[in-house]
Each structure stands twice: as structure tokens, then as C-alpha cells.
Amino acid sequence: MPASKVKDPAVIPISRTVNDRGDPAPIPFTPIGIIRTPFSDPAGMPVQPAGAAGVRGTLSINDEYRAGLRDIGGFSRLILIYAFHRITGHALEVVPYLDTVPHGIFATRAPKRPNAIGLSIVRLVSVHDHELVVEDVDILDGTPLLDIKPYVPAFDCFPDVKTGWYGDCSSRVLDARS
């Protein structure tokens, strides 16, 4: 849905389900807060959390979601789900920052996705009321935060995986910038 048709700027339409005619229907997401980071411009920022080691940011959670932060301080890592709010359009094939040849968008972590949703795993440093201080942040300042989930290694870590074309490029992630 074009931005001009969105009535409530706090609702981010994401097409994924179907309506009665079988056409894609929007799924509205309301941000739970905002992500504050030192990156005001995408140019030069890290492209993955591994390349943003030690970079601090703040998750400022909206008042109506504060109760949802209960017990979050017991986790050292969090999974952030957010909207790529400054991306326009999408591409089904992209040349990612870590390579020089095109790949299908779903075989990359590039932001120009059909549904502009990002995911990062960050380190939780501290919790202060409705603000969470996090580290290893590779996210643009002012990014709408859609959800937070605790990172649990027993659920989220799979050590014996294939990494496709990334296997040859993974050592470059620490220095890669947009």
C-alpha cells in the first residue's frame, strides 16, 4: 500500500494474508516503540550486528507496552523485529554488501524486501523503566520497533547449518559498511 493511502502513520501495513477475493490484504502493525542509535544516515553504518560490536542504542518503549517489559532484564540478548522505515520499493534480486554478484532477496539480509521488516540480535545492557539500553546495534536512528523477543540459545542456535554463499564472505562482515 503506498504511503499516501496510509491513514494512521503509526500503523505500518504489511501485505501477507488474503481477503475474500483471494487478493493480498494488509496486516497492520503498530510499533511498540522507537529505536535510537548513533546512525542518522544509512551511508557508512554497519550491515550486521557483528559489525556493530559495542555500538550502543536505546529502545524507547511506548507507555501502553511497558508492562510487557516485565522480566526482560533476565536475558542477555534480545531479538528485535523492526520496520525498515526509510526503504522505498523492493527488489527481488540484489547485490548484497558482502558480495559482488546478485542473489535472490530471500537468500540475503538486504533491506529492500517486499515486506520491509528487519531483524537484529542485540545485547541487553540495562533496563530503565521504559527504556532498554542495548549494544551491537546495526539499526538506523528513529526506526520503528515492532516486537522484542528474548534470545534463547536452546531455541535459536543451530550450530550445524549451511550458510550458502555467505560462507565465503562471513569474515568480511566486521568491516562491511553500507
VEXNU-495803 format. One record per residue: residue in one letter; x, y, z of N, C-alpha, C in turn. Coordinates in steps of 0.05 Angstrom, whole numbers, padded with zeros to 5 digits, always signed. Example, Ala and Ser with C-alpha at 12.3 -4.5 7.8 and 13.67 -1.06 7.14 Angstrom:
A+00264-00114+00156+00246-00090+00156+00264-00066+00156
S+00257-00045+00142+00273-00021+00143+00258+00001+00157
//
This chain:
M+00017-00024+00000+00000+00000+00000+00018+00025+00000
P+00014+00043-00019+00031+00067-00019+00027+00083+00006
A+00048+00097+00015+00047+00113+00039+00024+00133+00038
S+00017+00143+00015-00004+00164+00013-00031+00153+00021
K-00035+00126+00021-00060+00114+00028-00062+00106+00057
V-00040+00108+00071-00040+00101+00100-00052+00124+00115
K-00074+00118+00130-00088+00139+00145-00074+00145+00171
D-00065+00124+00185-00052+00127+00211-00022+00122+00208
P-00005+00143+00211+00023+00139+00206+00036+00119+00226
A+00022+00113+00248+00033+00094+00268+00028+00065+00259
V+00011+00061+00240+00005+00034+00230+00020+00029+00205
I+00036+00008+00205+00052+00001+00182+00038-00023+00168
P+00027-00018+00144+00013-00041+00131+00033-00060+00119
I+00029-00086+00123+00045-00107+00113+00027-00127+00099
S+00029-00131+00073+00012-00149+00058+00022-00178+00062
R+00004-00195+00071+00012-00223+00075-00012-00242+00074
T-00036-00234+00083-00059-00251+00083-00075-00246+00058
V-00097-00259+00056-00115-00255+00032-00142-00246+00042
N-00155-00230+00025-00183-00222+00031-00202-00242+00019
D-00228-00236+00019-00248-00254+00009-00245-00261-00021
R-00232-00243-00036-00228-00248-00064-00202-00263-00070
G-00186-00269-00049-00161-00282-00053-00138-00263-00058
D-00143-00237-00056-00122-00217-00061-00107-00212-00034
P-00081-00205-00036-00067-00198-00012-00081-00175+00003
A-00083-00179+00029-00096-00158+00046-00075-00148+00066
P-00076-00123+00073-00056-00112+00091-00059-00123+00119
I-00036-00127+00132-00035-00134+00161-00023-00110+00175
P-00039-00096+00190-00028-00072+00203-00011-00079+00227
F+00012-00066+00230+00029-00068+00253+00031-00041+00265
T+00028-00040+00292+00032-00015+00306+00059-00017+00321
P+00077+00001+00316+00103+00000+00331+00099+00001+00361
I+00115-00014+00375+00114-00014+00405+00133+00006+00416
G+00150+00018+00399+00169+00038+00408+00186+00047+00385
I+00208+00060+00393+00227+00071+00373+00255+00063+00381
I+00272+00059+00361+00300+00052+00366+00317+00076+00361
R+00333+00083+00381+00351+00106+00379+00380+00096+00377
T+00394+00105+00357+00422+00096+00352+00438+00120+00343
P+00465+00116+00341+00481+00138+00330+00481+00141+00300
F+00465+00124+00286+00466+00123+00257+00442+00139+00245
S+00446+00164+00238+00425+00181+00227+00424+00178+00196
D+00445+00167+00184+00446+00164+00155+00455+00135+00149
P+00441+00121+00131+00449+00094+00125+00478+00091+00114
A+00488+00112+00101+00514+00111+00089+00535+00107+00111
G+00551+00086+00109+00573+00081+00127+00566+00066+00152
M+00540+00059+00156+00534+00044+00180+00539+00014+00177
P+00543-00001+00199+00548-00030+00197+00525-00044+00184
V+00530-00066+00171+00509-00080+00157+00498-00104+00173
Q+00510-00111+00195+00501-00133+00212+00510-00127+00241
P+00496-00138+00261+00504-00133+00289+00533-00141+00294
A+00543-00162+00281+00571-00170+00286+00590-00147+00278
G+00583-00131+00259+00600-00108+00251+00595-00083+00268
A+00576-00085+00287+00569-00062+00304+00576-00068+00333
A+00596-00085+00338+00604-00093+00365+00609-00068+00382
G+00596-00067+00405+00600-00044+00423+00584-00020+00417
V+00570-00018+00394+00554+00005+00388+00528+00004+00405
R+00523+00026+00420+00500+00027+00437+00477+00041+00425
G+00453+00032+00433+00428+00045+00425+00408+00042+00448
T+00385+00055+00444+00364+00054+00464+00338+00046+00451
L+00324+00028+00464+00297+00021+00455+00278+00037+00474
S+00263+00056+00463+00244+00071+00479+00217+00060+00473
I+00206+00046+00494+00180+00032+00491+00157+00050+00498
N+00137+00050+00481+00112+00066+00486+00099+00058+00512
D+00087+00078+00525+00075+00073+00552+00057+00049+00553
E+00040+00045+00533+00020+00024+00535+00032-00004+00533
Y+00058-00006+00528+00071-00032+00526+00091-00037+00548
R+00093-00018+00568+00113-00021+00590+00110-00047+00605
A+00086-00055+00611+00082-00080+00626+00094-00104+00612
G+00096-00103+00586+00108-00125+00571+00138-00128+00575
L+00150-00109+00588+00179-00110+00594+00186-00126+00619
R+00165-00134+00634+00170-00148+00659+00187-00173+00654
D+00208-00176+00669+00227-00199+00669+00246-00198+00645
I+00245-00178+00629+00264-00177+00606+00293-00174+00614
G+00297-00162+00638+00324-00158+00648+00339-00184+00654
G+00326-00206+00654+00338-00232+00659+00351-00244+00634
F+00350-00230+00612+00361-00240+00587+00385-00223+00578
S+00405-00235+00567+00429-00220+00558+00427-00212+00529
R+00411-00226+00513+00408-00220+00485+00378-00218+00478
L+00372-00200+00459+00345-00196+00450+00344-00197+00420
I+00321-00207+00410+00316-00207+00381+00298-00183+00376
L+00306-00165+00360+00290-00141+00353+00278-00145+00325
I+00252-00140+00323+00238-00140+00297+00229-00112+00292
Y+00236-00101+00269+00231-00073+00264+00225-00068+00235
A+00216-00044+00229+00209-00036+00202+00231-00020+00190
F+00239-00027+00165+00258-00011+00150+00243+00013+00140
H+00240+00033+00157+00222+00056+00152+00231+00075+00130
R+00256+00073+00122+00266+00092+00101+00270+00078+00074
I+00263+00053+00072+00266+00038+00047+00241+00043+00030
T+00246+00049+00005+00224+00052-00015+00227+00031-00036
G+00205+00018-00042+00205-00003-00062+00220-00028-00052
H+00221-00048-00070+00236-00072-00064+00248-00083-00090
A+00266-00102-00086+00280-00115-00108+00280-00145-00103
L+00275-00161-00123+00276-00190-00119+00304-00201-00122
E+00322-00186-00134+00350-00194-00136+00366-00169-00128
V+00386-00174-00111+00404-00152-00102+00433-00161-00101
V+00451-00142-00102+00479-00148-00097+00484-00139-00068
P+00486-00158-00049+00489-00151-00021+00517-00139-00015
Y+00519-00125+00007+00544-00111+00015+00567-00130+00017
L+00562-00155+00024+00584-00174+00028+00593-00189+00003
D+00581-00183-00020+00587-00198-00045+00587-00179-00069
T+00594-00189-00092+00595-00172-00116+00576-00183-00138
V+00561-00204-00132+00543-00216-00152+00515-00216-00141
P+00495-00215-00159+00467-00214-00150+00458-00241-00137
H+00440-00238-00118+00428-00261-00105+00398-00254-00102
G+00381-00275-00099+00353-00270-00094+00350-00257-00066
I+00332-00239-00064+00328-00223-00039+00325-00242-00015
F+00311-00265-00019+00306-00282+00004+00331-00299+00012
A+00352-00297-00004+00378-00310+00002+00398-00290+00013
T+00387-00266+00021+00404-00245+00032+00391-00233+00056
R+00405-00214+00068+00393-00198+00090+00390-00169+00082
A+00390-00165+00056+00387-00137+00045+00360-00125+00053
P+00359-00099+00057+00335-00086+00067+00313-00081+00046
K+00319-00082+00021+00298-00076+00000+00280-00100-00004
R+00265-00107+00016+00249-00132+00016+00220-00125+00009
P+00205-00145-00001+00176-00140-00007+00161-00130+00018
N+00168-00141+00041+00157-00131+00067+00182-00121+00082
A+00183-00095+00085+00207-00082+00096+00210-00087+00126
I+00216-00112+00133+00219-00120+00161+00248-00128+00166
G+00259-00117+00188+00286-00124+00196+00287-00140+00221
L+00309-00154+00226+00313-00170+00250+00342-00168+00258
S+00347-00161+00283+00374-00160+00293+00374-00172+00321
I+00397-00185+00328+00401-00196+00355+00421-00177+00368
V+00413-00166+00390+00429-00146+00405+00434-00155+00433
R+00454-00143+00446+00460-00149+00474+00445-00129+00492
L+00431-00139+00512+00417-00122+00531+00437-00113+00552
V+00440-00087+00555+00459-00076+00575+00444-00069+00601
S+00421-00055+00598+00406-00047+00622+00378-00040+00615
V+00361-00041+00636+00333-00034+00633+00327-00011+00653
H+00316+00011+00643+00309+00034+00659+00281+00042+00653
D+00262+00033+00669+00233+00039+00665+00225+00030+00638
H+00220+00048+00619+00210+00040+00592+00232+00042+00571
E+00257+00045+00580+00280+00046+00561+00299+00023+00566
L+00307+00010+00544+00326-00011+00545+00351-00002+00531
V+00374-00004+00544+00400+00003+00532+00410-00023+00520
V+00417-00023+00494+00427-00046+00481+00453-00041+00467
E+00468-00061+00460+00493-00059+00446+00494-00077+00421
D+00512-00072+00404+00516-00086+00379+00493-00079+00360
V+00487-00054+00358+00464-00044+00343+00472-00035+00315
D+00459-00047+00295+00464-00040+00267+00439-00028+00254
I+00425-00012+00269+00399-00002+00261+00399+00028+00259
L+00384+00039+00239+00383+00067+00234+00367+00081+00257
D+00376+00105+00265+00362+00120+00286+00334+00126+00278
G+00315+00124+00296+00287+00130+00291+00271+00107+00280
T+00283+00084+00278+00270+00060+00267+00247+00051+00285
P+00223+00046+00273+00200+00036+00289+00205+00007+00298
L+00203+00003+00324+00206-00024+00335+00179-00038+00335
L+00178-00062+00323+00152-00076+00321+00149-00097+00343
D+00172-00109+00352+00170-00130+00372+00198-00135+00384
I+00198-00147+00407+00222-00156+00421+00217-00185+00430
K+00236-00202+00426+00235-00229+00436+00261-00236+00450
P+00260-00252+00471+00286-00259+00483+00300-00280+00466
Y+00326-00277+00464+00343-00297+00450+00348-00319+00470
V+00341-00343+00462+00345-00367+00479+00361-00387+00462
P+00386-00392+00469+00403-00409+00453+00391-00437+00447
A+00377-00448+00467+00365-00475+00463+00344-00474+00440
F+00332-00451+00435+00312-00448+00414+00323-00437+00389
D+00343-00418+00391+00351-00401+00369+00378-00407+00357
C+00393-00425+00369+00421-00430+00359+00422-00458+00346
F+00431-00459+00322+00434-00483+00307+00463-00484+00296
P+00481-00497+00310+00510-00496+00303+00517-00510+00277
D+00502-00530+00269+00509-00546+00245+00492-00538+00221
V+00495-00513+00211+00478-00504+00189+00495-00498+00165
K+00482-00497+00142+00495-00489+00117+00489-00459+00114
T+00508-00443+00105+00504-00415+00102+00505-00405+00073
G+00502-00423+00054+00501-00415+00026+00525-00399+00018
W+00519-00378+00002+00541-00361-00009+00554-00345+00013
Y+00541-00341+00036+00553-00326+00058+00578-00339+00070
G+00580-00365+00067+00603-00379+00078+00630-00368+00069
D+00631-00359+00044+00656-00347+00033+00660-00318+00041
C+00639-00305+00051+00640-00276+00057+00639-00269+00086
S+00633-00289+00103+00628-00282+00131+00650-00268+00146
S+00675-00273+00138+00697-00259+00151+00698-00229+00146
R+00684-00220+00125+00684-00192+00118+00663-00176+00133
V+00645-00189+00147+00623-00174+00160+00632-00154+00180
L+00654-00158+00194+00663-00140+00215+00670-00112+00203
D+00679-00112+00178+00687-00087+00166+00667-00076+00145
A+00647-00091+00139+00628-00083+00118+00611-00059+00128
R+00607-00040+00111+00590-00016+00116+00572-00011+00092
S+00549+00001+00098+00531+00008+00076+00540+00031+00060
//
